[in-house]
Amino acid sequence: MEFSSKILERAVNEVSQLPGIGKRTALRLVLHLLRQPKAQTQALTEALQTMRNDIKFCASCHNISDNTLCEICSANNRNSEIVCVVEDIRDVMAIENTSSFKGLYHVLGGKISPMDGIGPHDLNIETLVNKVKEGKIKELIFALSSTMEGDTTNFYIYKQIQDYNVVTSTIARGISVGDELEYADEITLGRSIVNRIPFETSLKS
């Protein structure tokens, strides 16, 4: 792709690094921004800079937050004794959209994947285990995707906390194996949370 402007080429190259954005799509987006009023482009730039510089991770659940504790962890109407274990922020948003879960979350930041060089110590597992050891949690709901990596991560956490007085459950497999939670429809995902099953049962299936 030939560019008449090095400035334009740099902008396209940067935008094309975003997931799912190729060079042609990046060019279309950049040209769209170029046609907009400067104030609109500046507002976008400032929003991205503020997000990158000021966003925090919740000290309790590792969810993305504006403050030390996220809005979910600091809410008075949430059941702090039930914690839903998810891979990332997108899963929190997907489950919240169902309005079927009123507990708290714990964001792992990924899944155990030896092929990708991701081990247990690369994830937010230790802080979750510490919460269980402190007796703050009565039930853990595993809500990772039904992949080999997701199942491996569930089992690893289960082995770490099985000697403590905590119920472990997993979302019902109404979601197809390999599907990510963010792509599940709200009704199916909501039912899978409500109709969760004991984790030990999932090990036998």
C-alpha positions as CSV (number, residue, x, y, z in Angstrom):
1,M,0.0,0.0,0.0
2,E,1.5,3.3,-1.2
3,F,1.0,6.5,0.8
4,S,1.5,10.0,-0.3
5,S,2.1,11.1,3.3
6,K,4.4,9.7,5.9
7,I,2.2,11.1,8.6
8,L,-0.9,9.3,7.2
9,E,1.2,6.1,6.8
10,R,2.2,6.2,10.4
11,A,-1.3,6.7,11.6
12,V,-2.5,3.8,9.5
13,N,0.3,1.6,10.8
14,E,-0.6,2.3,14.4
15,V,-4.4,1.8,13.9
16,S,-3.7,-1.5,12.1
17,Q,-2.1,-2.9,15.2
18,L,-5.5,-3.1,16.8
19,P,-7.1,-6.6,16.9
20,G,-9.1,-7.4,13.8
21,I,-8.0,-4.3,12.0
22,G,-6.2,-4.7,8.7
23,K,-4.4,-2.0,6.7
24,R,-7.4,-1.3,4.5
25,T,-9.8,-0.9,7.5
26,A,-7.2,1.2,9.3
27,L,-6.9,3.5,6.3
28,R,-10.7,3.9,6.2
29,L,-10.8,4.8,9.9
30,V,-7.9,7.2,9.7
31,L,-9.5,9.0,6.7
32,H,-12.8,9.2,8.5
33,L,-11.0,10.8,11.5
34,L,-9.3,13.2,9.1
35,R,-12.7,14.3,7.8
36,Q,-14.1,15.0,11.3
37,P,-13.8,18.3,13.1
38,K,-10.5,18.6,15.0
39,A,-12.3,18.8,18.3
40,Q,-13.8,15.4,17.8
41,T,-10.4,13.8,17.0
42,Q,-8.9,15.6,20.0
43,A,-11.7,14.3,22.3
44,L,-10.9,10.7,21.1
45,T,-7.2,11.3,21.7
46,E,-7.7,12.7,25.2
47,A,-10.1,9.8,26.1
48,L,-7.5,7.2,25.1
49,Q,-4.7,9.1,26.9
50,T,-6.8,9.4,30.1
51,M,-7.7,5.7,29.9
52,R,-4.1,4.7,29.5
53,N,-2.7,7.0,32.2
54,D,-5.4,7.0,34.8
55,I,-7.2,3.6,34.7
56,K,-6.6,1.3,37.7
57,F,-7.1,-2.3,38.6
58,C,-9.3,-3.1,41.5
59,A,-7.3,-4.0,44.6
60,S,-9.7,-6.8,45.4
61,C,-10.9,-8.4,42.2
62,H,-8.4,-7.1,39.6
63,N,-11.3,-5.7,37.5
64,I,-10.6,-2.5,35.6
65,S,-11.6,0.5,37.7
66,D,-11.5,4.3,38.1
67,N,-10.8,3.9,41.9
68,T,-8.9,1.6,44.2
69,L,-12.0,-0.6,44.5
70,C,-14.2,-1.1,41.5
71,E,-17.9,-0.2,41.6
72,I,-18.9,-3.9,42.0
73,C,-16.7,-4.6,44.9
74,S,-17.7,-1.4,46.7
75,A,-21.4,-1.8,46.2
76,N,-23.5,-2.6,49.3
77,N,-26.0,-4.8,47.5
78,R,-23.5,-7.5,46.4
79,N,-23.0,-10.8,48.1
80,S,-19.3,-10.9,49.0
81,E,-19.4,-14.5,50.0
82,I,-20.0,-15.7,46.4
83,V,-17.2,-15.1,43.9
84,C,-17.3,-15.7,40.1
85,V,-13.9,-16.5,38.7
86,V,-13.5,-15.2,35.1
87,E,-10.7,-14.7,32.6
88,D,-10.9,-11.0,32.0
89,I,-13.0,-7.8,32.1
90,R,-15.0,-8.8,29.0
91,D,-16.4,-11.7,30.9
92,V,-17.4,-9.5,33.8
93,M,-19.3,-7.3,31.4
94,A,-21.0,-10.2,29.8
95,I,-22.2,-11.7,33.1
96,E,-23.3,-8.3,34.4
97,N,-25.4,-7.8,31.3
98,T,-27.5,-10.9,32.3
99,S,-28.5,-9.3,35.7
100,S,-28.5,-12.9,37.0
101,F,-25.5,-12.7,39.3
102,K,-25.3,-10.6,42.5
103,G,-22.0,-11.8,43.9
104,L,-18.5,-10.5,43.3
105,Y,-15.9,-11.4,40.7
106,H,-12.2,-12.3,40.5
107,V,-10.5,-11.6,37.3
108,L,-7.6,-13.9,36.6
109,G,-6.1,-12.0,33.7
110,G,-5.9,-15.1,31.5
111,K,-5.8,-18.9,31.6
112,I,-3.0,-21.3,32.2
113,S,-1.5,-22.2,28.8
114,P,1.9,-23.9,28.8
115,M,2.0,-23.6,25.0
116,D,1.9,-19.8,25.3
117,G,4.2,-19.7,28.3
118,I,1.5,-18.7,30.7
119,G,1.7,-20.5,34.1
120,P,-0.2,-20.1,37.4
121,H,2.1,-17.5,38.7
122,D,1.4,-15.3,35.7
123,L,-2.2,-15.0,36.7
124,N,-4.1,-13.5,39.7
125,I,-4.5,-16.9,41.4
126,E,-2.6,-16.3,44.6
127,T,-4.8,-13.5,45.7
128,L,-7.9,-15.6,45.1
129,V,-6.5,-18.5,47.1
130,N,-5.6,-16.1,49.9
131,K,-9.3,-14.9,50.0
132,V,-10.4,-18.5,50.4
133,K,-7.9,-19.2,53.2
134,E,-9.1,-16.1,55.0
135,G,-12.6,-17.5,55.0
136,K,-14.1,-14.6,53.1
137,I,-15.7,-16.8,50.4
138,K,-18.3,-19.5,50.8
139,E,-18.7,-20.4,47.1
140,L,-16.5,-20.1,44.0
141,I,-18.1,-20.2,40.6
142,F,-15.7,-21.2,37.8
143,A,-16.8,-19.3,34.7
144,L,-13.9,-19.8,32.3
145,S,-14.5,-20.9,28.8
146,S,-14.9,-24.6,28.1
147,T,-11.5,-25.1,26.6
148,M,-8.6,-27.2,27.6
149,E,-6.9,-24.1,29.0
150,G,-10.0,-23.1,30.9
151,D,-10.5,-26.6,32.4
152,T,-6.8,-26.8,33.4
153,T,-7.1,-23.4,35.2
154,N,-10.3,-24.5,37.0
155,F,-8.7,-27.7,38.1
156,Y,-5.5,-26.0,39.3
157,I,-7.5,-23.5,41.4
158,Y,-9.7,-26.3,42.7
159,K,-6.6,-28.3,43.9
160,Q,-5.3,-25.2,45.7
161,I,-8.5,-24.6,47.7
162,Q,-10.1,-28.1,48.1
163,D,-9.0,-28.4,51.7
164,Y,-10.8,-25.3,52.8
165,N,-14.4,-24.9,53.6
166,V,-15.6,-23.5,50.3
167,V,-18.2,-24.7,47.8
168,T,-16.9,-24.9,44.2
169,S,-19.3,-24.9,41.2
170,T,-19.1,-24.3,37.5
171,I,-21.4,-22.7,35.1
172,A,-23.8,-25.1,33.3
173,R,-22.5,-26.3,30.0
174,G,-25.3,-24.6,28.0
175,I,-22.4,-22.7,26.4
176,S,-20.7,-24.8,23.6
177,V,-17.3,-26.1,24.3
178,G,-14.7,-23.6,23.2
179,D,-17.0,-20.7,23.2
180,E,-16.0,-17.5,25.0
181,L,-18.4,-16.0,27.5
182,E,-18.5,-12.6,25.8
183,Y,-20.1,-14.1,22.7
184,A,-22.8,-16.1,24.5
185,D,-26.3,-14.6,24.4
186,E,-27.5,-13.1,27.7
187,I,-30.3,-15.7,28.2
188,T,-28.0,-18.7,27.8
189,L,-25.3,-17.2,29.9
190,G,-27.7,-16.1,32.6
191,R,-29.2,-19.6,32.8
192,S,-25.7,-21.1,33.0
193,I,-25.0,-19.0,36.1
194,V,-28.3,-19.8,37.8
195,N,-28.1,-23.5,37.0
196,R,-24.5,-23.9,37.9
197,I,-23.4,-27.4,39.0
198,P,-20.9,-28.6,41.6
199,F,-17.4,-28.6,40.2
200,E,-16.8,-32.2,41.3
201,T,-19.6,-33.2,39.0
202,S,-18.0,-31.6,36.0
203,L,-14.8,-33.6,36.7
204,K,-16.8,-36.8,36.2
205,S,-18.4,-35.8,33.0
